[in-house]
Amino acid sequence: MSGGLKGERGSSAVEFALVMPLLFVLLLGVAQMGIVGVQYLQVAHAAREAVHWAALGEPPTRVREAAKRAATELDPPLADSQITISPPQVVLPHDYGRPVVVTVRYPASLGLVSGLFGILPGGSGISDSVILIIRATMRAGG
């Protein structure tokens, strides 16, 4: 019985060495999805906050500032060009009940995953970011 185990010696270490890189990549993927999920929630909060102020008839500059204040943890921060308001200005009571839409576009970084695969020969073919597009709608007048 003990003679048959001599050929098995070290096999668990080899199996571990073969499986460990796959587990590491899987762990990085899970961590990256968590980071993108947090960014998604921040961008969605910014869009909801902005559409709230737009529906109350605030000027576009204040609406964009409200969106930026709602997403202070984003790095890089939101820029005015990433926030679209339609219609550009709500005039109450004329526009009362009309839908107001705020769209926020944000490039969420995929730094963990793209950085890992970027070291491979010939490049990875994986983008460094994914664009999050969040639309929030509310009727004018609150």
C-alpha positions as CSV (number, residue, x, y, z in Angstrom):
1,M,0.0,0.0,0.0
2,S,2.7,2.5,0.9
3,G,4.6,1.8,-2.3
4,G,1.8,3.1,-4.5
5,L,1.9,6.5,-2.8
6,K,5.5,7.3,-3.9
7,G,4.3,8.3,-7.4
8,E,1.7,10.6,-5.9
9,R,4.1,12.6,-3.9
10,G,3.9,16.4,-4.8
11,S,0.9,16.0,-7.0
12,S,-1.3,18.2,-4.8
13,A,1.3,20.9,-5.1
14,V,1.3,20.7,-8.9
15,E,-2.5,20.7,-8.9
16,F,-2.5,23.7,-6.7
17,A,0.0,25.5,-8.9
18,L,-2.2,24.8,-12.0
19,V,-5.5,26.0,-10.4
20,M,-4.2,29.0,-8.4
21,P,-3.8,31.4,-11.4
22,L,-7.4,30.6,-12.4
23,L,-8.7,31.3,-8.9
24,F,-6.6,34.5,-8.8
25,V,-8.1,35.8,-12.1
26,L,-11.6,34.9,-10.8
27,L,-11.0,36.7,-7.6
28,L,-9.8,39.8,-9.5
29,G,-12.9,39.7,-11.7
30,V,-15.2,39.6,-8.7
31,A,-13.4,42.5,-7.1
32,Q,-13.6,44.5,-10.4
33,M,-17.3,43.9,-10.7
34,G,-17.7,45.1,-7.1
35,I,-15.8,48.3,-8.0
36,V,-17.9,48.9,-11.1
37,G,-21.1,48.2,-9.1
38,V,-20.2,50.9,-6.6
39,Q,-19.5,53.3,-9.5
40,Y,-22.9,52.4,-11.1
41,L,-24.7,53.2,-7.8
42,Q,-22.9,56.5,-7.5
43,V,-23.8,57.5,-11.1
44,A,-27.4,56.4,-10.7
45,H,-27.7,58.5,-7.5
46,A,-26.2,61.5,-9.4
47,A,-28.8,61.0,-12.2
48,R,-31.7,60.8,-9.8
49,E,-30.5,63.8,-7.8
50,A,-30.1,65.8,-11.1
51,V,-33.5,65.0,-12.5
52,H,-35.1,65.9,-9.2
53,W,-33.7,69.4,-9.4
54,A,-34.4,69.7,-13.2
55,A,-38.0,68.8,-12.6
56,L,-38.3,71.6,-10.1
57,G,-37.2,74.1,-12.8
58,E,-33.7,74.8,-11.6
59,P,-31.3,76.1,-14.3
60,P,-29.0,73.6,-16.0
61,T,-25.9,74.8,-14.2
62,R,-27.5,74.0,-10.8
63,V,-28.8,70.7,-12.0
64,R,-25.3,69.7,-13.1
65,E,-23.8,70.8,-9.8
66,A,-26.4,68.7,-8.0
67,A,-25.3,65.7,-10.0
68,K,-21.6,66.3,-9.2
69,R,-22.4,66.8,-5.5
70,A,-24.2,63.5,-5.4
71,A,-21.2,61.6,-6.9
72,T,-18.3,63.0,-5.0
73,E,-16.6,59.6,-4.6
74,L,-16.1,59.1,-8.4
75,D,-12.6,59.3,-9.6
76,P,-12.3,61.0,-12.0
77,P,-15.2,63.2,-11.0
78,L,-18.2,63.8,-13.2
79,A,-17.8,66.5,-15.9
80,D,-20.5,68.8,-17.2
81,S,-20.2,67.2,-20.7
82,Q,-21.2,63.8,-19.2
83,I,-24.6,65.2,-17.9
84,T,-27.4,65.7,-20.5
85,I,-30.7,67.4,-19.6
86,S,-33.8,67.1,-21.8
87,P,-35.5,69.5,-22.1
88,P,-32.6,71.8,-21.3
89,Q,-34.7,74.1,-19.1
90,V,-38.0,73.4,-17.5
91,V,-40.3,76.5,-17.2
92,L,-43.0,76.0,-14.6
93,P,-46.0,76.2,-14.7
94,H,-45.9,75.9,-18.5
95,D,-44.1,72.5,-18.5
96,Y,-45.9,71.1,-15.6
97,G,-46.3,67.3,-16.0
98,R,-43.9,67.1,-18.9
99,P,-41.3,64.4,-18.6
100,V,-37.8,65.6,-17.8
101,V,-34.9,63.2,-18.6
102,V,-31.3,63.4,-17.2
103,T,-28.7,61.1,-18.8
104,V,-25.3,60.6,-17.1
105,R,-22.5,58.9,-19.0
106,Y,-19.5,57.8,-17.0
107,P,-16.4,55.7,-18.0
108,A,-16.1,53.1,-15.2
109,S,-12.5,51.9,-15.0
110,L,-11.6,48.2,-15.5
111,G,-8.1,48.8,-14.1
112,L,-7.7,45.5,-12.2
113,V,-8.6,43.2,-15.1
114,S,-7.2,45.2,-18.0
115,G,-4.0,45.8,-16.1
116,L,-3.6,42.1,-15.5
117,F,-4.2,41.1,-19.1
118,G,-2.3,44.1,-20.5
119,I,1.0,42.4,-19.5
120,L,0.4,39.5,-21.9
121,P,2.4,39.5,-25.1
122,G,0.4,41.0,-28.0
123,G,-1.9,43.0,-25.8
124,S,-5.1,41.8,-24.1
125,G,-7.8,43.2,-26.4
126,I,-9.7,44.2,-23.2
127,S,-10.9,47.8,-22.9
128,D,-9.7,49.9,-20.0
129,S,-13.2,51.1,-19.2
130,V,-16.9,50.5,-19.8
131,I,-19.3,53.4,-20.3
132,L,-22.1,53.5,-17.7
133,I,-25.2,55.2,-19.1
134,I,-27.9,56.0,-16.6
135,R,-31.2,57.8,-17.5
136,A,-33.5,59.2,-14.8
137,T,-37.0,60.5,-15.7
138,M,-39.4,62.6,-13.6
139,R,-42.4,64.7,-14.4
140,A,-41.8,68.5,-14.2
141,G,-43.2,70.1,-11.1
142,G,-42.0,67.4,-8.7
